[in-house]
Structures are given as structure tokens and as C-alpha cells.
Amino acid sequence: IRIDRRQRPDQDGAGGLHPHGPITASSAEPVTGSNIQDMSRSIHSFAPVFSLRAKVLILGSIPGEESLRRSQYYAHPQNQFWDIMEGLAGAGRNLPYKDRLKKLKACRMALWDVAASCVRAGSMDGCIVPGSVQTNDFEGLFKKCPEIAAVFFNGKKAFELFMRKVWPDIQARRPGLLLTVLPSTSPAYASMSLAEKRLRWKK
């Protein structure tokens, strides 16, 4: 991800693009074959983080349980997103959450999730109930941020959801948009080291 540290954000991202806003959810119990149906529930993502001059959009699938509980993007202590953002935007986990978001916006980076809502049991993408995903208003975001030229996906699930449920409706209006899949920062993706993930995200 190539970023411009010299620009200042024109405006904080507003919740107008998102019908629900942040919500708080309790942590789920471990999922087993016998209780997965009972534990399935509807969850909602957060409002986007952006400045009007954003050039890069980073997309996840939908927040995990710890993120929902704290109403923060990538709140799980073992998620490596903020470790990577420390090197790219100076937005390390040592900073207060609001300051991290300001750093991203100052570097013209926007943050959101593909799904606005879905039914899921537990915190894993694999627990999302097929057919339950409702996507966010990307056309609205692109209209507010016309300089977005690249979308980077935090893992394959976000990319798959975007290509299946969003891209067919917007590709004719966004022919030059660069789409890139990056290694997931989730603790569930432990087969790649943090050092290697940092290198891949930096490129």
C-alpha cells in the first residue's frame, strides 16, 4: 500500500453511509455442530472511516466478536492489523483508538467492511450463514470519495464477498479501480509470519 503522509483529512467519516452504526455484542461460546444453529444471530458492521480525499480503501469482511464488543475495528489483541498500520501510517496499537483512525485518514486511507450485516455463529468468517450477507453502500462511499483509486482486501473472504455481491453492480462505473487481495491479519491465519505480512502489505 502506497500512502501519502502529507495530506490532511478534509472531513471525518460519517455514519450516513451505514444504517446501523457501531453495536455492542457479547462474546460467543465455542461453536460445535450441535449448537451452531442456536448460536447464529444477526450482526452489523461499523460506519466507514474516511476523509473526503481518501485514495485507498481497506476492506475486511465483517467485524469479529471482540471488535463488536469494543465497537472498534480489529480489536482482537492478536489481530495484526494495527501492528501493520504502525509501519504504514504510524497508527500502532499503542495509540488511543481515535488517534489511530486520525492517522489513517491523514494518510488518505479509508477503512470499512464488505458486509453491512449477516447471520453468523461465533467470530470466524467460515461461520457466516450463506445467503445472509447484506453489503454496504459502496456507490455512496465512492461518490463521497471520488479519488479512491485502489481497494485492498484484508483476506480472501472480503475479496470473495466483494466480487460476488458488489463488483458486478459497480464495475462499469469504476473500470480503473485497482483490486488487490492481501494476507489476512486475523489470528486465524497463522501460517504466515507477521514479518511476511508486513512485507506484503507494504508492497
Disulfide bonds with the S-S distance in Angstrom:
none
